């Protein structure tokens, strides 16, 4: 009986590993393969940021939208290190391209497509995600439903391109097929002792949902060309954060 139970557990464990591999959650072959998110990366299955997936960033106001763009630029710096380009699609882009250099991204490696309607953004994003010559595709939208997000996810499962959806002014996002849902808030920087000016960019990073992973919250800083934990934040469950919002 014990041997049979052991075999059953081994089979279940192997199936779980196989499912993660099929979904694109592959363990990094070396330290260089990691995207460099430090403690945040451990929240994902197999402890690695899922490339070839759709990531959703929800922003309730312009400040959060700007913070999301900055944080995303740090992710793009890692995704584009092999020399590939990125396509950024929107109807009302407010990103200042030269600011990308602060995060190690050359602005001329980002292709910007400014369209008239959001339905055109969705169509262009889906088509671009099928092009495996790109490192990533970013689309700025207000709303996206489950079916639309599923179409994007199916596109990246074939091409292995990473997609980012920035949902501006989205206060009550519904269910989507995205691999992860993020919320990035700006955080006060700290000046280095004896140094003038402002400190390094900081964000309050919340991983609200992650497929097969562990949601949490962290305080992250961009320093010396990479993400670093500014200080340890106690990770909170989704239930605790929802309770805080109701009482806040």
N, C-alpha and C positions, 0 to 999 in steps of 0.2 A: 504493500500500500504506500509506504514512504517513497519507494523508488518510483512508483507511478506518479505520485504527486510532484516529485522532483522533475520528472520528465515533462510533465504538464507545464510547470513553471518555466522550465528552460525553453519550451516551445513558444509560450506567450512572450517571454523576454525577447526571443529572436524575432518574432513577428513585430513587436513594437519597434525594434531597431530597424527592421526592413521598411516599415511604414515611414519612419523618419527619413530614411535615405531616399525613398521614393518621393517624399514631399520636399526634398532639397536641403534637409538638415544634415549635412555631412560634417563629421568631425574634421577640424583643420589638420592638414598633413604636417604642418610645422607652425611655430609661433608666428611666422611672417604671414600665414594665411588668415589670421584673425584680423578683424576690422579695427581693433584697438579701442573698444568701448569699456575696457576694464571690468569693474563689477557688474555693469549692466549686461555684458555679454553672457554672464553665467545664468541669466534668467531665461535664455533660449534653450531649446532642446539640444543636447550634446554640447552645450556651452559655447555655441558659435552663432553669430549673427546670420540669419537666413538670407543669403543672396538668392537671386532668381525667384523672389517673392514680391508681393505687394505690401507696402507699409503705408499706413494711414496716419496722418498727423492732423489732429483736430485743434482748431484755434478759435477762441471765443471773441478775440479782439485784435486790433492791429499789432499790439505789443507782443502777443503770443505768436502771431503770424511771422513777425520779424525774428523772434527767437527761434521758431521752427526752421526758418530759412537759414539762419546761422548754424544751427546744430546740423542741419542736413548738409551744409557745405562741408563740414568736417567729415561726414560720412562719404561724400562724393570724392574727397581727397584720397581716401583709401580705395574706393571702388575704381577710380580712374588712374591709379598709379601705373597700370600697364600701358597707358597711352591712349586708351579709348576715349571717345567723346560722350557727352550727355546732352539730351534734348530736354528743354524746359518749356512747357506749353501753358499758356494762360490767356485770359481775356482782359485782365487788368494788372499786368505785372508791375510790381513796385520794387523789385530787387534791383540794387545798384551793382552792376556786374563787376566793377573794379574792387568792390568790397570782398569779393571771393578770394582775392589774393592773400588776405589775412588768414585764410584757412588752407592755404597751399593749393588752391585751384586757379589755374590760369583762365581768365575770362574768355579767351578765344577758343577754348576747348568746350565751351557751353554753347549749344545752338539754341537760340530763342525763337519760339513760334508764338506770335501774338495774334490771337483769333478773335472773332466777333461774338460768338455764342458758345455757351458751355457745352452744348451738344457736340459742337465741333471739336472741343478740347477732348471729350471722351473718345470720339472717333479717331482723332489723330494720335491719342495716347495708345489706344489699342493697336493701331497699325504700327506705331513706332516700337512697341514692346515686342513685336514679332521679328525685329531686326537684331540679330545677334552680334552685329558690329558695334552696338552701343553698350556702354558700361551701365547706364541708368537712364530712366525717363522720369521726369517730374511733371505732374499735372496739377494745376491750381483749380479747385472746384468749390462750389458751395455745398452741393449735395451729390451723393452717389448711393444707389440702392444695391441690394444684394445681387441682383442679376447682373447689373453693370459691373460690379466689382468682381463677380465670378468670371466674366468674360476677360477682364484684365488678368486675373490669376491664371486662367487657362493659357493665355498668350505667353506669359513668362515661364510657365512650366515647360514649354517647348524651346524657347530661346535662351532661358537662363539669365535674361536681363533683369535687373532689379528696378522695381517701380515704386515711386513715392507719390502719394496723393495728399496734397495740402488742402484741407477743408476749412476755408476761411469763414468766419462768423457762423460756425456750426455749434449750436448750444445743446442740441439733443440728437446726436448721431444715432441712427438705427443700426441694425445688424448688417454686417458686410462679410465678404469672403476673404478679406485681407488677413495676412498672416499675423500682423501686429497692429495695434492701435496705440499711438503715442500722444502725449500732451506735453509740450515744452513751454515752460514759463521762464521769463527773464529773472535773473537773480543778481543782487548787488555784487560787484567785484570788490576785491581787496587789493589795495596798493602794496607793493613790496616796500619794505622798510628802506628809506633813503632814496627811493626812486620817485620822480615826478610823474604826473599824468594819472591815468586810470589803470586799473589792474586788468587781468586777463578776462575774457568773456566767461560768464557762468550761466548755467541753466539749472532749473529744477526740472528734472527729467522724470516723467511718469510713463511707465509702460502699463497702460490700462487693460489691455487684452493681448495675449500672445498664445498662439496655437501650440498646445502641448508644452507650454512653458509656465513660468511663475511671474505674474505681474508684481511690480514694486515701484519704489520711488528712490531717486538718488540726486545728489547735488554734484554736478559735473562741471569741470573747468577745461577750457582749451588753452593749453600751455605747452610751449616748446614743440608746436606742430602736432600735438596729439591730445586726445581726451584723457583727463585725469580726475580721480575723485577728489572734490574739494574738501569734503568731510563726510563722515559716515552718517547717513540718514537711516533711521529705523524703518525698515520696510513695512508697509502697511497693507493689509488685505483690502480688496475692493469694498468689502462690507464696512470696514473702518472708515475708508475715505468717503463713502456714500453717507455714512452717519455724520461725519464732520460737515459735509456740505449742507445737510438738513439743519444742523444746529448753528451753522455759521451765518 
